[in-house]
Amino acid sequence: MTTSVITSDSQALAVAEHVAQQLKRDSALRDRERRLPHAELELFTRSGLWAISVPKAFGGAGVSNVTLAQVIARIAQADASLGQIPQNHFYALEVLRINGSPEQQRRLYAEVLAGRRFGNALAELGTKTAHDRTTRLTRDGTGYRINGRKFYATGALYAQRIPTSVIDDQGRQQLAFVPADSQGLQVIDDWSGFGQRTTGSGSVTFDNVWVDADDVVPFQSAFERPTPVGPLAQILHAAIDTGIARAALEDALHFVRTRSRPWVDSGLDKASDDPLTLKSFGQLVIRLHAAEALLERAGEFLDRAQADSQADSVAAASIAVAEARAISTEVSLAAGTTLFELAGSQATLAEHNLDRHWRNARVHTLHDPVRWKYHAIGNYYLNNENPPRRGTI
């Protein structure tokens, strides 16, 4: 099966709308029964959407970050898990753009344009901080050997390559683009979150896994100088939460419009006449529109930081993205809760599976602590302090 090549922002948005409509089918069923979306991922990938951030110089669309965020939000609205699965794929492509050699870029971008998916094996358990790594990269002739274990490896289960953060013999962090079928590499489907159930965010183990030297890209240096790698990662998370919020709102509107519910206490015949219901929807819509506007604004700041990566431009992008991430966290949780409040106990029935929106938001928003984003934002505006350079801000 051939993979389409998208060539413009407008085409990317149109294709995302078409694909989202198809991915929405059975999304509630897939979540309820934890049916892994292999066929849906093929449709998603073959549409060309997984390659839209490949730079124009290498044959891709090189879409703006505004468009990239809107595409991810639209897919997450259709199916929150499918919206999250490519997050680290796009993150790895940005590291490749920032730190890869021209030859690495040419070869790996070509794979993506041909329909290959990149997963991730970054996070580890048992380290002193969330940013520490113990997985080793050891020189072996013309290549390297990798030994270690990763968890929360979203996308690895479905990937042809698994970008893996490793520590080399000099103690520096690198990103190894490891083929998923490498001997000694095992992807374990042990993800059991109560939300985002079909992301396949399980574990990956490396037992003396060989990787070619040409497949290793510098990683640590992407945070030692001003680059947009961190805010790029975060804007995708904000887009996922914004899409979840939009899905919860749409389901709440549909449920209240089409389902009868006793409104005896208010003396009303239908929910649409209830002033408290109207107020709840009004508040939710305003907050969602604010989140969508901040997401677009963040994409514009990130576009400028990519075009001219200076300390000030990257810091401004990080803060703009943090603002979008903070409000998207709040509204995604609020939308799921409001759905419960307005639909009542019927929303908890398994046949409707409307609780998935709150579960998905609750799990995904825990990716990194939003409380520290408020701290960074306040420190930036009050004390003129730039935020730290890392993948969580």
N, C-alpha and C positions, 0 to 999 in steps of 0.2 A: 504494500500500500504506500503510495507516495505522500509526501508531506508538502502542504501548501507553503508558499513563501509570501508573507505579508510585506507590503512595501511602503505603507503610509500609516499615519495615526488614524485617519478616518476609516481606513480599511480594518485596522485592528479593533476599533470600537464596534464596527458593524459585525465583524466576525464574532467578537465576544458576545454580543447580544444574541446572535443566532445559536452559538454553542451553549450559552447559558440556558436558553429555553429548552434545549435537549437534555442538559445535565439536571435540570430541575425535576424531570420525570423520575419517579421512584426514589428521589433523594431521601424522603422520610422513611421509606421502606429500607433503603440501604443502611441508614442510621440505626433503625430499630433492630435489624437482624445482623448488623455488622457485615454486610456484604461488601467486600473490598472492590473498589471501582476500576478494575482492570480495563474493561471494555470502554468505560467512560473516559479513562485517562488516554486511551488510544485516540479516541475522537478528539479530545482536548488537544493532544499533542499534534496530531496530523492536521489540525486546523491551521497550524503555523503560529499559534499564540505563544508557544514556549520559546520562540526565537525572536520576539519583537524587540528585545533590547540589544540584540546583536548590532554593532555599529554598521552604518551604511558602507563604510570602507571595506567591510568583510562580507557584504551581500545581504545584510539584514535591514530592517526598517529603522533601527535606531530611534524608536519612538521616545517622546518626551516622558518624563516621570509623572506628569499629570495624566497622560494616557495610560501608562503602565499601572498606576494606582487605580484608575477607573476600571480597567480591565479586570484586575484582581478583585475589586469590590463587587463587580457584576457577577463574576464567577462564584464568589463566596456567598452572594445573595441566593444563587441557585442551589449551591451545595457548599456548606462551610468547609468541609474537609477537602474538597477539590480545590477550593480557594487557597488553602494553606499548603498543599503538597508541593507546588512549584516555588514557594517562597525562597528556600535555600538554593534552588536552581538559579534564580535571578541574582541572588547574593553572590554565588560563585562566579557568575558571568561578570559581575562588577569587579570582583577581585582580579579576575583574568584581565579585564580592561585596564585596571590600574597598574598591575604588577607583572602581567604575563609578557613574555618576549613576543616579538612579531610572529615568530614561527609557532609558538604555543597558541597564540590568538588565532592565527589562520587555521590551524588544525582542529582545535577544540570548537571554535565557532562553526566550522564546517559540519562537525558532528551534530551540533544543535540544529542547524538549518536542515539537516537530513532527518531530524525527528528523534534524536537521542536525548534522553532525560538525565539530568544530574540530580543526585540526592544530596545527602549530607551526613557526615559523622563528625560532629563538632563537640557537643557537650559530654562531660564525664561526671560520674558519681564519685564521691569520696575525696575530692580535691579541697584544698584549703579555701579557695574562692571559686566562683562560677567561671572565672576567666583562666584559671590554672589548667594545664594539660599535662598528662603523664604518658600518653601514647608516644612511643619512640619511633624515630626514623633513623635507621643505622645504615651507614654506607656498606655496600656489598658489590665490589667490582664496578661495573658501569651503571649500577642502579642502587636501589635501597631496599631494606626490609622494614616492614612495619609490624609492631607488636603493641597490642592494647585493646581496650574495650570502650565502646561509646554507648550512650543511651539518648533517648529522645531524638532519634535519627530520622526525622520526618523526610519522606521521599525516598529513602534508601531502598525500601521494599520494592519500589517500582522503577528504580533507576538502572541505567546502563553504565554510568560512572558514579562513584561516590566520593566527592571531594571531602577529604579527611584532614583535620588539623592535627599536626604532629610536631614533636620537638626533636630537632636534629642534634648532632653530636656537639654542636657549639651552643646548645641551649636556646636556639632561636626557633620560633614557630613558623612552620611552612604549611602550605595547603597542597596535599597530594591528590590528584584526580585519578583515583584508583578504579580500574575496570571492575564492575560488579561480579564478573565471573572469575575473578582471580582466585587461584588456589590458596586456601587458608583463610579466605574471607567468608564470614557467615553473617547473614542478615536474619535476625530472630524476630518473629512476629509476636512480641510479648507486650505490645501496647494495650493497656486495659483502662484508659481514661473513660470517665463517664460522659465526656463530651468529645467532639472531634474524633468520633469513634473509628472512622475509616481512613484516617491519615496514615496508618501503618507506622506510627512514630515509635518503633521499637528499638532494639539494641543491635549493635554491629560489633563483631569481634574480629581481630586481626591476629593471626597466628603465623608469624614469619612470612607475611605477605610481600611478594615482590612488587616493586613499582619502578618503572623506568625513570631515569633522571629527567627526561624531557617532560614528564607528567607532574613535576613538582614545581609549584609557583610560590614565590615569597609571600608570606601572609602577615607576619608581625610588622613589617615595614609599612603596611597599609594604615597602621594606627600610630606610627612614629612621626608621620608628617601629615599635613592636612589633606585628607581625601574624603570623598563622599560615601565611602563604604558603609560606615555606621548608619547615617541617616537613610541610605538606600534600604538597608535591612529593615529599619523601623517603619518606613512609610508603607512597606508591604504589609506589616502587621496591622497598622492603622487601617489600611484598606480592607483587610479581612474582617476586622471588627465592625467597620462601617457597613460592609455587605451583610453581616449577620444582623445588625440593627435594622437595616432596610427590610430584610426577609421577615423579621419578627413583626415589624409594623404592618407590612402587607398582609400577613396572616391574621393579625389582630383585626384589621379593617374588614377583611373577608369574613371572619368568624362572627363578628358583631353584626355585620350587615345581613348575614344569611341564616343565622341560628336564632331560634326563639329562646328566650330566657326569662324566668319570672322576675318582674320588676315591681312586685307587690308593695314593697316598702315605699317606693316613690309614687305609686299610683299611676305609672306610665305603662303604655302598651308595648313599647319597644325601646331598645337601648338608645337608638339615635335621637330620642327625645329627652334623654337624661342629661341635664347640664353637667353633672360630674363626669360622665363619660366623655362628653364633648371637651371638657377641660383637660382630661387626661390625654386625649388624642392631640389636642392643641399643644400641650407642653412637650409631648414626645416628638411631634413633627418639627417643632422649632429647634429642638436639640439635635435632631437628626440632620436638618438642613445646615445647622451650624457646623456639625462634624464634617459633612460633605464639602462645605465651603473651605474649612480649614485644611482638609485633605488636598483640595485643589491648590490652595495657597502654598502648602508645604511642597507640592510637586514643582511649583514655579521656583521656589527658593532652591530646591535641589537641582533643578535644571541649571540655574546660574552657578551653583557650586561645582557642578560637573564641567561646565564650560571654562571656569576659572577657579581652580582649587587653591584658594588662599586661606589663611587661618580665619579671617573674618567671614568670608563667604561660607566656609564649611560650618563654622560655629552658628551662623545665622540659619543655615539649613537644618542643622541638628535641633535648634530650638523650635523652629517652625514645625518640624516633624514631631517633636516631643509634644507640642501643643495639640496637634492632630491626634496623636496617639493617646493623650490623656482624655480628650473628650470622646474619642471613639470607644475607649474602655468604658466610660460612664454610660454612654447612650446604648451600647450593645447590651449591657446588663439591665439597664432601665427598660429597654424595649421588651426583653424577655419577661421581666417582672410585670410590666404593664399588661402584656398579653394574658398572663395568669389572672390578673385582677379583673380584666374586662370580660374574659371568656368564662371565668368561674371554673368550677370543678371539671367541666367538660374538657377543658384544655389539658387535663392530666391523663385523659384516657389514652391507652396505648394505640387505639385505632387512629387517633389524630396525630400523635407524636409531636404535639406542638411544644412540649417541654424541651425539645432538642435545641431550640434557639438559645434558651437560657443556659443549658448545659454547655453548648458550644462556646458561647461567650465567656462563661465562667472559667472554662479550661484554657481557652486560647489567651485570654487577658492575663493569665498567670505566667505567660512566657518570660516576662521580666517585670520587676516591681514598678508600677506606675507612680507610686508615691515619690520615687527618686526623680521622676521627670518634673514634678512640681517644684522640687528643690532646685533642680538645674535651671528651670525657667525663671524662678524667683531670683536666683543668684545672678543670672545673666542680666536681667532688667534692673535689679536694685544695685548690684555691685560691679557690673560690667565684667563679670567673670565668664569666660568661655567654658562650655561644658567639656568634660573629658572626652578623649577620642577613643571610642570603643563601639562594639556592635550593638550595645543596648541603649544608645542615646543618639 
